[in-house]
Amino acid sequence: MFHVSCFMKEIVPAIIAKDLGELKEKIKLVEPYVNSVQIDIMDGIFVSNKTWNNPEELKNIKTELSIEAHLMVEDAVAEAEKWLDSGARRILIHYEAIFRNQELGVRKWEIIFKKCAEKKIELGIALNLETAVDVLEEICHCESADRQTKQSRGITARLLRYFTPRNDVCIINAVQLMSIEKIGAHGYPFSEKVIPKIKALRRKFPGVKIEVDGGINLQNARLIAEAGADVLVIGSAIFKSENTRESLEDFKGIV
Protein backbone atom coordinates (compact mmCIF):
# COMPACT_ATOMS: atom_id res chain seq x y z
CA MET A 1 0.00 0.00 0.00
CA PHE A 2 1.32 3.46 -0.90
CA HIS A 3 1.12 6.50 1.32
CA VAL A 4 -1.46 9.05 0.27
CA SER A 5 0.17 12.35 -0.67
CA CYS A 6 -0.46 15.24 1.71
CA PHE A 7 -0.38 17.76 -1.16
CA MET A 8 -3.28 18.93 -3.29
CA LYS A 9 -3.03 17.91 -6.93
CA GLU A 10 -2.02 20.87 -9.04
CA ILE A 11 -1.81 21.65 -12.74
CA VAL A 12 1.18 23.82 -13.64
CA PRO A 13 1.63 25.10 -17.22
CA ALA A 14 5.16 24.66 -18.60
CA ILE A 15 6.31 27.67 -20.58
CA ILE A 16 8.96 27.48 -23.29
CA ALA A 17 9.61 30.99 -24.61
CA LYS A 18 12.00 32.15 -27.31
CA ASP A 19 11.89 35.75 -26.07
CA LEU A 20 10.36 38.04 -23.44
CA GLY A 21 7.32 38.77 -25.59
CA GLU A 22 6.38 35.11 -25.86
CA LEU A 23 6.92 34.65 -22.13
CA LYS A 24 4.58 37.52 -21.29
CA GLU A 25 1.98 36.26 -23.76
CA LYS A 26 1.92 32.76 -22.30
CA ILE A 27 1.80 33.99 -18.72
CA LYS A 28 -1.13 36.23 -19.57
CA LEU A 29 -2.89 33.34 -21.32
CA VAL A 30 -2.95 31.05 -18.27
CA GLU A 31 -2.86 33.61 -15.44
CA PRO A 32 -6.62 33.67 -14.78
CA TYR A 33 -6.84 29.88 -14.30
CA VAL A 34 -3.78 28.69 -12.34
CA ASN A 35 -1.65 29.64 -9.35
CA SER A 36 1.77 28.71 -10.72
CA VAL A 37 3.76 28.36 -13.92
CA GLN A 38 7.04 26.68 -14.68
CA ILE A 39 9.46 28.41 -17.05
CA ASP A 40 11.81 26.10 -18.93
CA ILE A 41 15.28 27.58 -19.21
CA MET A 42 17.61 25.89 -21.73
CA ASP A 43 21.15 26.75 -22.74
CA GLY A 44 21.55 24.78 -25.98
CA ILE A 45 24.24 22.63 -24.30
CA PHE A 46 22.58 20.48 -21.64
CA VAL A 47 19.70 20.12 -24.10
CA SER A 48 19.71 20.97 -27.79
CA ASN A 49 17.09 23.72 -27.57
CA LYS A 50 17.89 27.26 -26.42
CA THR A 51 15.30 29.53 -24.85
CA TRP A 52 14.79 32.97 -23.33
CA ASN A 53 17.04 33.20 -20.28
CA ASN A 54 17.05 36.63 -18.66
CA PRO A 55 16.16 36.63 -14.96
CA GLU A 56 16.53 40.41 -14.83
CA GLU A 57 13.64 40.78 -17.28
CA LEU A 58 11.48 38.48 -15.19
CA LYS A 59 11.53 41.06 -12.38
CA ASN A 60 9.65 43.48 -14.60
CA ILE A 61 6.77 41.13 -15.38
CA LYS A 62 3.76 41.99 -13.25
CA THR A 63 1.98 38.79 -12.26
CA GLU A 64 0.44 37.20 -9.19
CA LEU A 65 1.53 33.76 -10.35
CA SER A 66 4.11 31.79 -8.43
CA ILE A 67 7.01 31.09 -10.79
CA GLU A 68 9.23 28.04 -10.87
CA ALA A 69 12.42 28.13 -12.98
CA HIS A 70 13.31 24.73 -14.45
CA LEU A 71 17.01 25.01 -15.31
CA MET A 72 17.95 22.58 -18.09
CA VAL A 73 21.48 23.93 -18.23
CA GLU A 74 25.05 22.65 -18.17
CA ASP A 75 26.49 25.04 -15.56
CA ALA A 76 23.81 24.66 -12.91
CA VAL A 77 25.64 26.51 -10.15
CA ALA A 78 26.24 29.66 -12.20
CA GLU A 79 22.72 29.62 -13.64
CA ALA A 80 21.10 29.07 -10.24
CA GLU A 81 22.95 32.12 -8.88
CA LYS A 82 21.53 34.24 -11.71
CA TRP A 83 17.98 33.26 -10.79
CA LEU A 84 18.17 33.90 -7.04
CA ASP A 85 16.95 37.50 -7.32
CA SER A 86 14.61 37.00 -10.27
CA GLY A 87 11.41 36.70 -8.27
CA ALA A 88 11.10 32.97 -8.91
CA ARG A 89 9.74 31.09 -5.89
CA ARG A 90 11.53 27.84 -6.68
CA ILE A 91 14.52 26.77 -8.74
CA LEU A 92 14.69 23.26 -10.18
CA ILE A 93 18.16 21.85 -10.90
CA HIS A 94 18.84 18.69 -12.91
CA TYR A 95 20.59 15.90 -11.06
CA GLU A 96 22.37 14.99 -14.29
CA ALA A 97 23.92 18.46 -14.53
CA ILE A 98 25.31 18.30 -11.00
CA PHE A 99 26.28 14.71 -10.21
CA ARG A 100 28.46 13.60 -13.09
CA ASN A 101 31.07 13.23 -10.37
CA GLN A 102 29.87 12.17 -6.93
CA GLU A 103 32.26 14.18 -4.75
CA LEU A 104 32.15 17.28 -6.93
CA GLY A 105 28.38 16.96 -7.26
CA VAL A 106 27.86 17.00 -3.49
CA ARG A 107 29.94 20.19 -3.22
CA LYS A 108 28.02 21.85 -6.06
CA TRP A 109 24.69 20.88 -4.54
CA GLU A 110 25.69 22.25 -1.15
CA ILE A 111 26.70 25.58 -2.73
CA ILE A 112 23.36 25.87 -4.52
CA PHE A 113 21.38 24.89 -1.43
CA LYS A 114 23.13 27.42 0.81
CA LYS A 115 22.62 30.25 -1.68
CA CYS A 116 18.93 29.37 -2.07
CA ALA A 117 18.49 29.16 1.70
CA GLU A 118 20.04 32.60 2.16
CA LYS A 119 17.56 34.08 -0.31
CA LYS A 120 14.64 31.97 0.98
CA ILE A 121 14.22 30.39 -2.45
CA GLU A 122 12.84 26.87 -2.61
CA LEU A 123 15.08 24.27 -4.23
CA GLY A 124 13.95 21.28 -6.26
CA ILE A 125 15.75 18.56 -8.17
CA ALA A 126 14.75 17.07 -11.53
CA LEU A 127 15.53 13.53 -12.67
CA ASN A 128 15.59 12.44 -16.30
CA LEU A 129 13.53 9.41 -17.27
CA GLU A 130 16.46 6.97 -17.16
CA THR A 131 17.77 8.24 -13.81
CA ALA A 132 16.67 6.05 -10.89
CA VAL A 133 15.14 7.68 -7.81
CA ASP A 134 17.74 5.86 -5.69
CA VAL A 135 20.37 8.40 -6.77
CA LEU A 136 18.78 10.90 -4.41
CA GLU A 137 20.60 9.14 -1.57
CA GLU A 138 23.84 10.72 -2.81
CA ILE A 139 22.59 14.16 -1.84
CA CYS A 140 22.40 13.14 1.82
CA HIS A 141 26.13 13.68 2.12
CA CYS A 142 25.50 17.41 2.50
CA GLU A 143 23.01 16.90 5.33
CA SER A 144 23.92 18.51 8.65
CA ALA A 145 22.35 15.98 11.01
CA ASP A 146 24.50 14.83 13.95
CA ARG A 147 26.52 11.63 13.59
CA GLN A 148 24.58 9.70 16.21
CA THR A 149 21.27 10.35 14.43
CA LYS A 150 22.80 9.30 11.12
CA GLN A 151 24.06 6.03 12.54
CA SER A 152 20.91 5.14 14.44
CA ARG A 153 18.26 6.07 11.88
CA GLY A 154 19.90 4.86 8.68
CA ILE A 155 19.85 6.27 5.16
CA THR A 156 16.10 6.06 4.55
CA ALA A 157 15.23 7.82 7.81
CA ARG A 158 17.77 10.53 7.07
CA LEU A 159 16.22 11.10 3.67
CA LEU A 160 12.79 11.46 5.22
CA ARG A 161 14.19 14.16 7.50
CA TYR A 162 15.98 15.65 4.55
CA PHE A 163 12.77 15.99 2.58
CA THR A 164 10.72 17.39 5.47
CA PRO A 165 10.43 21.20 5.33
CA ARG A 166 9.99 21.43 9.12
CA ASN A 167 13.59 20.30 9.73
CA ASP A 168 16.58 22.61 9.72
CA VAL A 169 18.64 20.44 7.40
CA CYS A 170 19.36 20.70 3.69
CA ILE A 171 15.89 20.59 2.18
CA ILE A 172 14.61 19.53 -1.21
CA ASN A 173 11.22 21.17 -1.67
CA ALA A 174 10.25 19.11 -4.72
CA VAL A 175 11.42 16.29 -6.94
CA GLN A 176 10.45 16.54 -10.60
CA LEU A 177 10.39 13.33 -12.61
CA MET A 178 10.74 13.80 -16.35
CA SER A 179 8.34 11.58 -18.26
CA ILE A 180 9.73 11.82 -21.79
CA GLU A 181 12.80 10.21 -23.34
CA LYS A 182 14.24 13.46 -24.70
CA ILE A 183 13.87 16.65 -22.70
CA GLY A 184 14.08 20.19 -24.01
CA ALA A 185 11.00 20.65 -26.22
CA HIS A 186 7.24 20.33 -26.11
CA GLY A 187 5.58 17.51 -27.98
CA TYR A 188 7.57 14.38 -27.12
CA PRO A 189 5.42 11.37 -26.18
CA PHE A 190 4.79 10.38 -22.58
CA SER A 191 6.60 7.28 -21.32
CA GLU A 192 4.94 4.97 -18.80
CA LYS A 193 8.42 4.17 -17.46
CA VAL A 194 7.84 7.07 -15.10
CA ILE A 195 4.89 5.41 -13.34
CA PRO A 196 6.95 2.91 -11.28
CA LYS A 197 9.37 5.76 -10.50
CA ILE A 198 6.54 7.88 -9.08
CA LYS A 199 5.39 4.96 -6.94
CA ALA A 200 8.92 4.18 -5.76
CA LEU A 201 9.55 7.82 -4.84
CA ARG A 202 6.26 8.07 -2.97
CA ARG A 203 7.00 4.81 -1.15
CA LYS A 204 10.53 5.86 -0.15
CA PHE A 205 9.73 9.46 0.76
CA PRO A 206 6.03 9.87 1.60
CA GLY A 207 6.35 13.58 2.38
CA VAL A 208 8.18 14.82 -0.70
CA LYS A 209 6.35 16.90 -3.29
CA ILE A 210 6.44 15.01 -6.61
CA GLU A 211 6.15 16.85 -9.90
CA VAL A 212 5.90 15.06 -13.25
CA ASP A 213 6.80 16.81 -16.49
CA GLY A 214 6.61 15.73 -20.12
CA GLY A 215 4.02 14.44 -22.56
CA ILE A 216 1.10 14.75 -20.15
CA ASN A 217 -2.35 14.79 -21.76
CA LEU A 218 -5.97 14.05 -20.88
CA GLN A 219 -5.43 10.35 -21.55
CA ASN A 220 -2.60 9.79 -19.07
CA ALA A 221 -3.17 12.51 -16.44
CA ARG A 222 -5.26 10.33 -14.13
CA LEU A 223 -2.69 7.51 -14.26
CA ILE A 224 0.04 9.94 -13.20
CA ALA A 225 -2.02 11.44 -10.39
CA GLU A 226 -3.08 8.05 -9.05
CA ALA A 227 0.53 6.85 -9.05
CA GLY A 228 1.29 9.54 -6.47
CA ALA A 229 2.21 12.73 -8.32
CA ASP A 230 1.25 16.02 -6.66
CA VAL A 231 1.94 18.35 -9.58
CA LEU A 232 1.36 17.76 -13.29
CA VAL A 233 3.53 20.07 -15.37
CA ILE A 234 1.89 20.43 -18.78
CA GLY A 235 3.04 22.24 -21.91
CA SER A 236 1.72 21.26 -25.33
CA ALA A 237 -1.67 20.02 -24.15
CA ILE A 238 -2.36 23.50 -22.76
CA PHE A 239 -0.63 25.90 -25.12
CA LYS A 240 -1.54 24.07 -28.32
CA SER A 241 -5.18 23.63 -27.33
CA GLU A 242 -7.90 25.70 -29.00
CA ASN A 243 -9.30 26.88 -25.67
CA THR A 244 -6.86 27.34 -22.79
CA ARG A 245 -9.50 27.70 -20.08
CA GLU A 246 -11.41 24.59 -21.15
CA SER A 247 -8.20 22.60 -21.42
CA LEU A 248 -7.14 23.52 -17.90
CA GLU A 249 -10.61 22.79 -16.54
CA ASP A 250 -10.54 19.37 -18.18
CA PHE A 251 -7.24 18.55 -16.51
CA LYS A 252 -8.42 19.82 -13.13
CA GLY A 253 -11.52 17.68 -13.46
CA ILE A 254 -9.43 14.57 -14.04
CA VAL A 255 -6.98 14.99 -11.18
C-alpha positions in Angstrom: 0.0 0.0 0.0 1.3 3.5 -0.9 1.1 6.5 1.3 -1.5 9.0 0.3 0.2 12.3 -0.7 -0.5 15.2 1.7 -0.4 17.8 -1.2 -3.3 18.9 -3.3 -3.0 17.9 -6.9 -2.0 20.9 -9.0 -1.8 21.6 -12.7 1.2 23.8 -13.6 1.6 25.1 -17.2 5.2 24.7 -18.6 6.3 27.7 -20.6 9.0 27.5 -23.3 9.6 31.0 -24.6 12.0 32.2 -27.3 11.9 35.8 -26.1 10.4 38.0 -23.4 7.3 38.8 -25.6 6.4 35.1 -25.9 6.9 34.6 -22.1 4.6 37.5 -21.3 2.0 36.3 -23.8 1.9 32.8 -22.3 1.8 34.0 -18.7 -1.1 36.2 -19.6 -2.9 33.3 -21.3 -3.0 31.1 -18.3 -2.9 33.6 -15.4 -6.6 33.7 -14.8 -6.8 29.9 -14.3 -3.8 28.7 -12.3 -1.7 29.6 -9.4 1.8 28.7 -10.7 3.8 28.4 -13.9 7.0 26.7 -14.7 9.5 28.4 -17.0 11.8 26.1 -18.9 15.3 27.6 -19.2 17.6 25.9 -21.7 21.2 26.8 -22.7 21.5 24.8 -26.0 24.2 22.6 -24.3 22.6 20.5 -21.6 19.7 20.1 -24.1 19.7 21.0 -27.8 17.1 23.7 -27.6 17.9 27.3 -26.4 15.3 29.5 -24.9 14.8 33.0 -23.3 17.0 33.2 -20.3 17.0 36.6 -18.7 16.2 36.6 -15.0 16.5 40.4 -14.8 13.6 40.8 -17.3 11.5 38.5 -15.2 11.5 41.1 -12.4 9.6 43.5 -14.6 6.8 41.1 -15.4 3.8 42.0 -13.2 2.0 38.8 -12.3 0.4 37.2 -9.2 1.5 33.8 -10.3 4.1 31.8 -8.4 7.0 31.1 -10.8 9.2 28.0 -10.9 12.4 28.1 -13.0 13.3 24.7 -14.4 17.0 25.0 -15.3 17.9 22.6 -18.1 21.5 23.9 -18.2 25.0 22.7 -18.2 26.5 25.0 -15.6 23.8 24.7 -12.9 25.6 26.5 -10.2 26.2 29.7 -12.2 22.7 29.6 -13.6 21.1 29.1 -10.2 22.9 32.1 -8.9 21.5 34.2 -11.7 18.0 33.3 -10.8 18.2 33.9 -7.0 17.0 37.5 -7.3 14.6 37.0 -10.3 11.4 36.7 -8.3 11.1 33.0 -8.9 9.7 31.1 -5.9 11.5 27.8 -6.7 14.5 26.8 -8.7 14.7 23.3 -10.2 18.2 21.9 -10.9 18.8 18.7 -12.9 20.6 15.9 -11.1 22.4 15.0 -14.3 23.9 18.5 -14.5 25.3 18.3 -11.0 26.3 14.7 -10.2 28.5 13.6 -13.1 31.1 13.2 -10.4 29.9 12.2 -6.9 32.3 14.2 -4.8 32.2 17.3 -6.9 28.4 17.0 -7.3 27.9 17.0 -3.5 29.9 20.2 -3.2 28.0 21.8 -6.1 24.7 20.9 -4.5 25.7 22.2 -1.2 26.7 25.6 -2.7 23.4 25.9 -4.5 21.4 24.9 -1.4 23.1 27.4 0.8 22.6 30.2 -1.7 18.9 29.4 -2.1 18.5 29.2 1.7 20.0 32.6 2.2 17.6 34.1 -0.3 14.6 32.0 1.0 14.2 30.4 -2.5 12.8 26.9 -2.6 15.1 24.3 -4.2 14.0 21.3 -6.3 15.7 18.6 -8.2 14.7 17.1 -11.5 15.5 13.5 -12.7 15.6 12.4 -16.3 13.5 9.4 -17.3 16.5 7.0 -17.2 17.8 8.2 -13.8 16.7 6.0 -10.9 15.1 7.7 -7.8 17.7 5.9 -5.7 20.4 8.4 -6.8 18.8 10.9 -4.4 20.6 9.1 -1.6 23.8 10.7 -2.8 22.6 14.2 -1.8 22.4 13.1 1.8 26.1 13.7 2.1 25.5 17.4 2.5 23.0 16.9 5.3 23.9 18.5 8.6 22.3 16.0 11.0 24.5 14.8 13.9 26.5 11.6 13.6 24.6 9.7 16.2 21.3 10.4 14.4 22.8 9.3 11.1 24.1 6.0 12.5 20.9 5.1 14.4 18.3 6.1 11.9 19.9 4.9 8.7 19.9 6.3 5.2 16.1 6.1 4.6 15.2 7.8 7.8 17.8 10.5 7.1 16.2 11.1 3.7 12.8 11.5 5.2 14.2 14.2 7.5 16.0 15.7 4.5 12.8 16.0 2.6 10.7 17.4 5.5 10.4 21.2 5.3 10.0 21.4 9.1 13.6 20.3 9.7 16.6 22.6 9.7 18.6 20.4 7.4 19.4 20.7 3.7 15.9 20.6 2.2 14.6 19.5 -1.2 11.2 21.2 -1.7 10.2 19.1 -4.7 11.4 16.3 -6.9 10.5 16.5 -10.6 10.4 13.3 -12.6 10.7 13.8 -16.3 8.3 11.6 -18.3 9.7 11.8 -21.8 12.8 10.2 -23.3 14.2 13.5 -24.7 13.9 16.6 -22.7 14.1 20.2 -24.0 11.0 20.7 -26.2 7.2 20.3 -26.1 5.6 17.5 -28.0 7.6 14.4 -27.1 5.4 11.4 -26.2 4.8 10.4 -22.6 6.6 7.3 -21.3 4.9 5.0 -18.8 8.4 4.2 -17.5 7.8 7.1 -15.1 4.9 5.4 -13.3 7.0 2.9 -11.3 9.4 5.8 -10.5 6.5 7.9 -9.1 5.4 5.0 -6.9 8.9 4.2 -5.8 9.6 7.8 -4.8 6.3 8.1 -3.0 7.0 4.8 -1.2 10.5 5.9 -0.1 9.7 9.5 0.8 6.0 9.9 1.6 6.4 13.6 2.4 8.2 14.8 -0.7 6.3 16.9 -3.3 6.4 15.0 -6.6 6.2 16.9 -9.9 5.9 15.1 -13.2 6.8 16.8 -16.5 6.6 15.7 -20.1 4.0 14.4 -22.6 1.1 14.7 -20.2 -2.3 14.8 -21.8 -6.0 14.1 -20.9 -5.4 10.4 -21.6 -2.6 9.8 -19.1 -3.2 12.5 -16.4 -5.3 10.3 -14.1 -2.7 7.5 -14.3 0.0 9.9 -13.2 -2.0 11.4 -10.4 -3.1 8.1 -9.1 0.5 6.8 -9.0 1.3 9.5 -6.5 2.2 12.7 -8.3 1.3 16.0 -6.7 1.9 18.4 -9.6 1.4 17.8 -13.3 3.5 20.1 -15.4 1.9 20.4 -18.8 3.0 22.2 -21.9 1.7 21.3 -25.3 -1.7 20.0 -24.1 -2.4 23.5 -22.8 -0.6 25.9 -25.1 -1.5 24.1 -28.3 -5.2 23.6 -27.3 -7.9 25.7 -29.0 -9.3 26.9 -25.7 -6.9 27.3 -22.8 -9.5 27.7 -20.1 -11.4 24.6 -21.1 -8.2 22.6 -21.4 -7.1 23.5 -17.9 -10.6 22.8 -16.5 -10.5 19.4 -18.2 -7.2 18.6 -16.5 -8.4 19.8 -13.1 -11.5 17.7 -13.5 -9.4 14.6 -14.0 -7.0 15.0 -11.2 
